[in-house]
Amino acid sequence: MHNYKALKTASKISVRKQDVDGREELQVVKKMYSPDTGEAQDDSVTVYSLSDVKREIDHCKSEVTKIEAHQAELEQLETDLKAL
């Protein structure tokens, strides 16, 4: 979820457990406003599972590892080029 921390700090987003048809859902509730008038609209509700969030965290960590490896390669290239 993009900007979760900022939205939470501004009280524009919250999380809750909701019983839906006898099963528990983990939900993120985001306040929505009309871009034209600024008036409040119905909240946006997105259902999440902990496994989905964990999978996304793992994906982000994998991307960070790839970016750090690429950075190391470029830094080595820069060092070698400066040595010429």
C-alpha positions in Angstrom: 0.0 0.0 0.0 1.5 3.3 -1.2 1.8 6.1 1.5 0.3 4.0 4.2 2.3 5.6 7.0 1.5 9.1 5.9 -2.2 8.4 5.5 -2.3 6.7 8.9 -0.6 9.7 10.5 -3.1 12.0 8.9 -6.0 9.8 10.1 -7.1 9.1 6.5 -6.7 5.3 6.7 -7.3 2.7 9.3 -7.3 -1.1 9.6 -10.0 -3.3 11.1 -11.2 -6.9 11.5 -14.7 -7.4 10.1 -16.9 -10.5 10.4 -18.3 -11.2 6.9 -20.6 -14.2 6.5 -19.2 -15.9 9.5 -15.5 -15.4 8.5 -13.1 -12.8 9.7 -11.7 -10.3 7.1 -8.7 -8.0 7.6 -9.6 -4.7 6.0 -8.0 -1.4 5.2 -10.5 1.5 5.2 -9.5 4.7 3.4 -11.4 8.0 3.5 -12.4 9.2 0.1 -13.2 12.7 -1.0 -14.5 14.3 -4.2 -11.7 15.9 -6.2 -14.0 18.6 -7.4 -15.7 19.7 -4.2 -13.6 18.1 -1.4 -16.8 16.6 0.1 -16.5 13.2 1.8 -17.6 10.2 -0.2 -18.1 6.6 0.8 -15.0 5.0 2.3 -12.9 2.6 0.2 -12.5 -0.8 1.8 -9.8 -3.2 0.6 -9.5 -6.8 2.0 -6.0 -8.0 2.8 -4.6 -11.3 4.0 -1.4 -11.6 6.0 0.0 -14.0 3.5 -0.5 -11.4 0.7 1.2 -8.7 2.7 4.1 -11.1 3.6 4.5 -12.0 -0.1 4.7 -8.3 -1.0 7.3 -7.7 1.7 9.4 -10.6 0.4 9.1 -9.2 -3.1 10.3 -5.7 -1.9 13.2 -7.3 -0.1 14.2 -9.2 -3.2 14.0 -6.1 -5.3 16.2 -4.2 -2.7 18.8 -7.0 -2.9 18.8 -6.8 -6.7 19.2 -3.0 -6.7 22.0 -3.2 -4.1 23.9 -5.8 -6.3 23.4 -3.5 -9.3 24.7 -0.6 -7.3 27.8 -2.5 -6.3 28.5 -3.4 -9.9 28.2 0.3 -10.9 30.4 1.4 -8.1 33.1 -1.1 -9.1 32.9 0.2 -12.7 33.2 3.8 -11.5 36.2 2.9 -9.4 37.9 1.1 -12.3 37.1 4.0 -14.7 38.5 6.5 -12.3 41.7 4.5 -12.0 42.5 4.9 -15.7 
